[in-house]
Amino acid sequence: MENILLKNAELFCPHPCGVKDVLVSKGQIQKIGTELDYNPQTTYVLDCSGDMVCPMFVDGNALIVGKLIYSEKDFLAGGIGTVVGTMRFGCAVKNLEAYLEAANKLKLNGLDCFILTDGIDFYTNSLTGDISTDIATINGIIGAKTALSSKGVVRLGNPTFSMFQELAVRCYSVSRLIRRPVQLMVHLERELKPHTHNLAWIDKIVEDTGVPYSTFKLLHAEEYAEDVLKYAQKGCYVDFTAFEDKYDPRYDNLVSAMQTNDIDLDRISISSNAFDLVEKHGNFAKYCEPKNLLNTIKILCLEKGLKFADVIKLVTSTPSLLIGKDIASLEEGKKCKALILDKQFNIKGIIDYKNNI
């Protein structure tokens, strides 16, 4: 049937909307309300009583180039409809043309996908020879990526302060030119000690150049949560890596801040950090799977008592802000990319205009 009616769903758009009906026609949300009129001859009615309906998730950091990577089916199975794809560090694959091709393949297979120029190593070649031109002219490139470490780590390039500042200034300058956010994604290497000079570089750049804190997105915040969350208060975007089968105590600072409403949720996100399969003794071990995103949401809500209305922002509206497009909301007139979840956070259904499901 060409129409789908979701009845009596607890709706999150992602803001909580209460119990509503959602009428979807040819992949587009036609009406949100109560007791909606519909044609029973052309409408499939799905009773969602007791279930939650929310936007599909945005995974703000996931590997899409490598030897054995996760497919669009893995992302969709985890409730993910949009991916910010990255390249694997330290590998031979530093070909941005292949990177862009991988993103386009995911798009053709039903995902929304965006990428970052410059890779994780500072000296990775750009497509046009200049990262600013990449971002301004190539559809789907939304920023650049680099890394900070407290000691020389070959695979990360370990940029000097002047290199890091130049990259930040370029990102901010092009954002003003094209009038949309441009993110500088900063991989925080485990060797980084937050009280050393490296994170303070951000403060100096802001003070000396006028580049706003909102230009920076700090990855793997769980490694240094207490210190990194201070940068969220200053205006940086801060991203936590989803955990696997059980709660990660490195989330304690974030959980505490959310329980006391002492954090701006528009500055916090969670991503899967989906990584290609790692070879161990001839076998391939899964690492940082896309499904971890939903598992983390489940544990934060059911075990730690956080409100779903708060947690859902971390995987929908916040990463959307950085992309610069409203790609994770349910509104009348918009294409529908929605999840149906039961109260135990199992996916009961996906309404996805791109995949006709």
C-alpha positions as CSV (number, residue, x, y, z in Angstrom):
1,M,0.0,0.0,0.0
2,E,1.1,3.5,-0.7
3,N,0.2,4.9,2.7
4,I,1.3,3.8,6.2
5,L,-0.5,5.0,9.4
6,L,1.4,4.6,12.7
7,K,-1.3,4.8,15.4
8,N,-0.9,5.7,19.0
9,A,2.9,5.9,19.0
10,E,4.8,7.7,21.7
11,L,6.4,10.2,19.3
12,F,9.8,11.8,19.6
13,C,10.5,14.2,16.7
14,P,13.2,14.1,18.4
15,H,11.6,16.4,21.0
16,P,8.8,14.5,22.9
17,C,5.4,15.0,21.3
18,G,3.2,12.6,23.4
19,V,1.0,9.9,21.9
20,K,0.3,10.7,18.2
21,D,-0.6,9.2,14.9
22,V,1.7,9.6,11.9
23,L,0.5,9.3,8.4
24,V,3.1,8.6,5.8
25,S,2.3,8.7,2.1
26,K,4.8,7.7,-0.6
27,G,7.7,8.1,1.9
28,Q,6.6,11.6,3.0
29,I,5.1,12.5,6.4
30,Q,1.7,13.9,5.5
31,K,0.1,14.5,8.9
32,I,1.0,14.2,12.6
33,G,-1.9,14.3,15.0
34,T,-4.6,12.3,16.8
35,E,-7.5,10.3,15.2
36,L,-6.3,11.0,11.7
37,D,-8.5,10.4,8.8
38,Y,-7.3,7.8,6.2
39,N,-8.4,5.7,3.3
40,P,-8.5,2.1,4.5
41,Q,-8.2,0.9,0.9
42,T,-4.8,2.4,0.4
43,T,-3.4,2.6,3.9
44,Y,-1.6,0.0,6.0
45,V,-2.4,0.7,9.7
46,L,0.2,-0.3,12.2
47,D,-0.8,-0.1,15.9
48,C,2.1,1.3,17.8
49,S,0.5,1.4,21.2
50,G,3.2,1.1,23.9
51,D,5.9,1.7,21.3
52,M,8.1,4.7,20.6
53,V,8.7,6.3,17.2
54,C,11.7,8.4,16.7
55,P,14.0,9.6,13.8
56,M,16.7,7.1,12.6
57,F,20.0,7.8,14.2
58,V,22.9,9.9,12.8
59,D,26.3,8.1,13.4
60,G,28.8,11.0,13.5
61,N,32.0,8.9,13.2
62,A,32.1,5.6,11.4
63,L,34.7,4.0,9.2
64,I,33.7,3.5,5.5
65,V,37.1,2.7,3.9
66,G,39.2,-0.3,4.9
67,K,39.7,-4.0,4.2
68,L,36.5,-5.4,5.6
69,I,34.1,-2.7,6.5
70,Y,30.5,-2.7,7.7
71,S,27.9,-2.5,5.0
72,E,24.7,-0.3,4.8
73,K,22.8,-3.3,6.1
74,D,24.8,-3.2,9.3
75,F,24.1,0.4,9.8
76,L,20.4,0.1,9.0
77,A,20.0,-2.9,11.3
78,G,21.3,-0.6,14.1
79,G,18.8,2.0,13.4
80,I,21.3,4.3,11.6
81,G,20.1,6.3,8.6
82,T,22.9,8.8,8.3
83,V,26.7,8.3,8.6
84,V,29.6,10.7,8.7
85,G,32.2,8.4,7.2
86,T,35.9,8.4,7.9
87,M,39.0,6.6,6.7
88,R,41.1,4.2,8.7
89,F,44.2,5.8,10.2
90,G,47.7,4.5,9.4
91,C,46.6,2.4,6.4
92,A,47.6,2.4,2.8
93,V,44.1,3.6,1.8
94,K,44.7,7.4,1.7
95,N,43.0,7.9,-1.6
96,L,40.2,10.5,-1.2
97,E,38.7,9.5,-4.5
98,A,38.1,6.0,-3.2
99,Y,36.8,7.5,0.0
100,L,34.3,9.6,-1.9
101,E,33.3,6.6,-4.0
102,A,32.7,4.6,-0.8
103,A,30.4,7.3,0.5
104,N,28.5,7.5,-2.8
105,K,28.0,3.7,-2.7
106,L,26.4,3.9,0.7
107,K,24.1,6.6,-0.6
108,L,23.1,4.5,-3.5
109,N,22.3,1.7,-1.1
110,G,20.0,3.7,1.1
111,L,22.1,5.7,3.6
112,D,22.7,9.4,3.8
113,C,26.5,9.8,4.0
114,F,28.9,12.7,4.5
115,I,32.7,12.7,4.7
116,L,35.6,14.7,5.9
117,T,38.6,15.9,3.8
118,D,42.2,15.6,4.8
119,G,41.8,12.2,6.5
120,I,43.2,11.7,10.0
121,D,46.8,12.4,9.0
122,F,47.5,16.1,8.5
123,Y,49.3,15.5,5.2
124,T,46.8,13.4,3.4
125,N,46.1,14.8,0.0
126,S,42.9,16.6,-0.7
127,L,40.8,16.0,-3.8
128,T,41.3,19.5,-5.2
129,G,44.7,20.2,-3.6
130,D,43.2,22.4,-1.0
131,I,40.9,21.4,1.9
132,S,39.0,24.7,1.8
133,T,38.1,24.1,-1.9
134,D,37.1,20.5,-1.1
135,I,34.7,21.6,1.5
136,A,33.3,24.5,-0.5
137,T,32.8,22.7,-3.8
138,I,32.4,19.0,-3.3
139,N,28.9,17.8,-2.3
140,G,29.0,15.7,0.9
141,I,32.3,17.0,2.4
142,I,31.4,18.7,5.6
143,G,34.8,19.3,7.3
144,A,38.2,18.0,8.0
145,K,39.8,15.6,10.5
146,T,43.0,15.6,12.5
147,A,44.4,14.3,15.8
148,L,46.0,15.5,19.0
149,S,48.4,13.4,21.0
150,S,50.7,14.2,23.9
151,K,53.6,12.4,22.3
152,G,54.8,11.7,18.8
153,V,52.6,9.0,17.3
154,V,53.6,8.2,13.7
155,R,50.2,7.0,12.5
156,L,48.5,10.3,13.6
157,G,50.9,12.7,12.1
158,N,50.9,14.6,15.4
159,P,50.4,18.1,14.0
160,T,52.3,21.1,15.4
161,F,50.4,24.0,16.9
162,S,50.8,26.0,13.7
163,M,49.5,23.1,11.6
164,F,46.5,22.7,13.9
165,Q,45.8,26.4,14.0
166,E,45.9,26.6,10.2
167,L,43.5,23.8,9.8
168,A,41.1,25.4,12.3
169,V,41.3,28.8,10.6
170,R,40.6,27.2,7.2
171,C,37.6,25.3,8.5
172,Y,36.1,28.4,10.1
173,S,36.9,30.7,7.1
174,V,35.2,28.4,4.6
175,S,32.2,28.0,6.9
176,R,31.7,31.7,6.8
177,L,32.0,31.7,3.0
178,I,29.5,28.9,2.4
179,R,27.3,29.9,5.3
180,R,27.0,26.5,7.0
181,P,28.8,24.7,9.8
182,V,32.2,23.2,9.0
183,Q,33.6,20.8,11.6
184,L,37.1,20.1,12.5
185,M,36.9,16.6,13.9
186,V,39.7,16.1,16.4
187,H,40.7,12.5,17.3
188,L,41.9,12.5,20.9
189,E,44.6,9.8,21.0
190,R,44.8,7.7,24.2
191,E,48.3,9.0,24.9
192,L,46.9,12.5,25.3
193,K,47.1,13.9,28.8
194,P,44.4,16.6,29.1
195,H,46.4,18.8,31.3
196,T,49.3,19.1,28.8
197,H,49.5,21.8,26.2
198,N,47.5,20.1,23.5
199,L,43.9,20.8,24.5
200,A,44.9,24.2,25.6
201,W,45.8,24.8,22.0
202,I,42.1,25.2,21.3
203,D,41.8,28.0,23.9
204,K,44.8,29.8,22.3
205,I,43.4,29.4,18.8
206,V,40.1,30.9,19.9
207,E,41.8,33.7,21.7
208,D,44.3,34.6,19.0
209,T,42.2,34.1,15.8
210,G,38.5,34.4,16.7
211,V,37.8,30.9,15.5
212,P,34.8,29.8,17.8
213,Y,34.9,26.8,20.0
214,S,32.0,25.4,18.0
215,T,34.4,24.7,15.1
216,F,35.9,21.8,17.0
217,K,34.4,18.4,17.5
218,L,36.4,16.3,20.1
219,L,36.2,12.6,19.5
220,H,36.6,9.8,22.1
221,A,35.6,12.1,24.9
222,E,35.1,9.1,27.3
223,E,38.9,8.9,27.5
224,Y,39.1,12.3,29.3
225,A,35.5,13.0,30.1
226,E,36.0,15.3,33.1
227,D,38.3,17.6,31.2
228,V,36.7,17.4,27.8
229,L,33.2,18.2,29.1
230,K,34.6,21.5,30.2
231,Y,35.2,22.2,26.5
232,A,31.6,21.4,25.8
233,Q,30.7,24.1,28.3
234,K,32.9,26.5,26.3
235,G,31.1,25.6,23.1
236,C,33.0,22.7,21.5
237,Y,31.1,19.7,20.3
238,V,32.1,16.6,22.2
239,D,31.6,13.0,21.0
240,F,31.5,9.9,23.1
241,T,32.2,6.5,21.6
242,A,29.4,4.0,22.0
243,F,30.2,1.0,24.3
244,E,29.6,-2.6,23.5
245,D,27.8,-5.1,25.8
246,K,27.9,-3.4,29.1
247,Y,28.1,0.1,30.6
248,D,31.4,1.9,30.3
249,P,32.2,3.7,33.6
250,R,34.1,6.3,31.6
251,Y,30.6,7.7,30.9
252,D,30.0,8.5,34.6
253,N,30.8,12.2,34.2
254,L,28.4,12.6,31.3
255,V,25.7,10.6,33.0
256,S,26.0,12.7,36.1
257,A,25.9,16.0,34.1
258,M,22.7,14.8,32.3
259,Q,21.0,13.7,35.5
260,T,21.5,17.1,37.0
261,N,20.8,19.0,33.7
262,D,24.3,20.5,34.0
263,I,25.2,20.1,30.3
264,D,24.1,21.6,27.0
265,L,22.9,18.5,25.1
266,D,23.3,20.5,21.8
267,R,27.0,20.1,22.3
268,I,27.1,16.3,23.1
269,S,26.9,13.4,20.7
270,I,27.5,9.6,20.6
271,S,28.9,7.7,17.7
272,S,29.6,4.1,17.0
273,N,33.2,4.6,15.8
274,A,32.4,1.7,13.6
275,F,35.7,0.1,12.7
276,D,36.6,-2.5,10.1
277,L,37.0,-6.1,11.2
278,V,40.4,-6.7,12.9
279,E,42.3,-9.8,12.0
280,K,43.5,-11.9,14.9
281,H,45.3,-15.2,14.3
282,G,43.5,-15.7,11.0
283,N,40.1,-14.8,12.3
284,F,38.3,-11.5,12.1
285,A,37.1,-9.9,15.3
286,K,34.3,-7.4,15.3
287,Y,35.2,-4.0,16.8
288,C,33.0,-1.0,17.5
289,E,30.0,-2.3,15.6
290,P,27.2,0.0,14.4
291,K,24.7,-1.8,16.6
292,N,26.6,-0.4,19.7
293,L,24.9,2.9,19.2
294,L,21.5,1.5,20.0
295,N,22.9,-0.7,22.7
296,T,24.4,2.4,24.4
297,I,21.1,4.3,24.2
298,K,19.3,1.2,25.8
299,I,21.8,1.0,28.7
300,L,21.8,4.7,29.4
301,C,18.0,4.7,29.6
302,L,17.2,1.4,31.2
303,E,20.2,1.0,33.6
304,K,21.2,4.6,34.3
305,G,17.7,6.1,34.3
306,L,18.4,8.8,31.7
307,K,15.4,10.2,29.8
308,F,15.0,8.9,26.3
309,A,14.0,12.5,25.3
310,D,17.5,13.6,26.3
311,V,19.5,10.6,25.0
312,I,17.8,10.7,21.6
313,K,19.2,14.2,21.0
314,L,22.8,12.8,21.2
315,V,22.2,10.7,18.1
316,T,19.9,12.9,16.1
317,S,19.7,16.7,16.5
318,T,23.2,17.3,17.8
319,P,25.1,15.5,15.0
320,S,22.6,17.1,12.5
321,L,23.7,20.5,13.7
322,L,27.3,19.7,12.7
323,I,26.3,18.5,9.3
324,G,24.3,21.6,8.8
325,K,21.2,19.9,7.6
326,D,18.0,19.0,9.4
327,I,18.3,15.3,8.6
328,A,17.0,13.7,11.8
329,S,13.6,15.0,12.6
330,L,10.0,13.9,12.0
331,E,7.9,16.8,10.7
332,E,5.0,17.2,8.3
333,G,6.2,17.5,4.7
334,K,9.5,15.8,5.3
335,K,10.7,12.5,4.0
336,C,10.3,9.8,6.6
337,K,13.2,8.1,8.2
338,A,11.8,6.7,11.4
339,L,12.3,3.9,13.9
340,I,9.7,2.0,15.8
341,L,11.1,0.9,19.2
342,D,9.6,-1.1,22.0
343,K,10.2,0.0,25.6
344,Q,13.2,-2.4,25.8
345,F,14.7,-0.6,22.8
346,N,14.3,-3.4,20.4
347,I,13.7,-2.2,16.8
348,K,10.2,-3.3,15.7
349,G,10.2,-1.5,12.4
350,I,11.8,1.0,10.2
351,I,9.9,3.5,8.0
352,D,12.6,4.6,5.5
353,Y,11.6,6.4,2.3
354,K,15.0,5.6,0.7
355,N,14.6,1.8,1.2
356,N,10.9,1.5,0.8
357,I,10.6,-0.2,4.2
